[in-house]
Structure formats: C-alpha cells, structure tokens
Amino acid sequence: MKDPKKVELSDREQEVIRHCAYGHDTRLTAAAMFISVNTVKTHLRSIAKKTGISNREGIVGYCLLFNLVDRERVRLNYINYIKKMGNQ
C-alpha cells in the first residue's frame, strides 16, 4: 500500500467504498446503487489503483482514516459480524 494520503475519488467511488466499509458485498452494493455488479467491480479496481489498497479491510481503514464513513456504523457492523461468526 502507498503511504496513506487522501486521493481524489469520484462521488460514485466514495459511495462504493462506504458500502464496503459498512460490510455490503458487491451484489448488495450494486443493488443499492442501481448499477451492475461489474460496474461495482470497475469502481473497486479504480479505487485500488488510486489508493494502492486492494482489499476490503484496507478500504475500511482508508475510510476511517479520512472520515469518509460513520465510525459507529462501521463498529456496529463488525461487532455483529464477530457475533455471527461466533454462533457458527
């Protein structure tokens, strides 16, 4: 990953990374944004190229670092994820 610095992302790219940070998969993101799964993937590739981040965990960190998401919503999402994993 490049040194963390804020890069210029389009409004749609920012929307995609917010969905990632909130735990939405590619299909859910596409449905929520009224775009195709392939378009979401294209945005993710563009985000990866611009930021040097190629995984969802990195995207979450990037969003938190630059205050692009509601921190409490991200925290609650991951608490719910951990609980779900513990119940399997």
N, C-alpha and C positions, 0 to 999 in steps of 0.2 A: 504494500500500500504506500502511496505517496505520503509526504508529510501532510497531516490534516490541515487543509485550508479550504475555506468556503469557495466553491466554484459556482459559476452561473449555470443554473438548471432552469429549463423551461417550466412553465406552470404545470404542464401535464407530467413532467418528470418528477416534480415535487409532490404531486398528488400520488403518483405511483409509489414513491419511497415512503410517504405517510402510510399508505395501505400496507406496505411491507412491515413497517415499524409496528403497526397495530396487529400484526400477525395474520393478515389476509394472504391466502395463496394466490397464485396467478389467475386462476379461474374466477375467484371471488372479486379480485381487483378489476378484472376485465368487465364483469357484470356490473359492478358498482359504477364504473366509469363509462359504461356503454361503448366499449371498444372490444376488439378481438383479443384473444389470448396472445396471438402473435404480435399485436401492437404493444401489449404489456411487455413481452419479451424484448422487443426492439427498444423500448424505453429503458429497460433494465440494462441492456448492453450499452446504451448510450451513457447511462449513469455510471456504469463500471468504467468505461473509457475515460470519462471526465474526472472521476474521483479516485480511480485506482482501486475501488472496492468491488469485489466480485462475489460476495456472499451476503445473505440476508442479515446475519449477525453484525457484519461491518456496516451495513446500511442503517441498522438500528442505532449503532454507536455514532455514526455520522449525524443522523437526525437529532440525537440527544445533544451532541457536542455543539451543534449550530442552532439549537432551539427550533427545529422545524416541526416538532410534534409536541403533543400534550404528554408531558412526562408521567403524569399519574395514570393516564390511559395505557401507556406502554407498560408501566409497572404492574397494573392490574391484569393486563393481558398475559404477562409472563408468570404471574402468580397462579392464574387459572390454568395455564399450560402445565406448570410444575405439578399442580394438584391432579390434573388429568393424567399425567404420566405416572404418578404415584398410585393411581387407582387401577392401573392395568395389570 
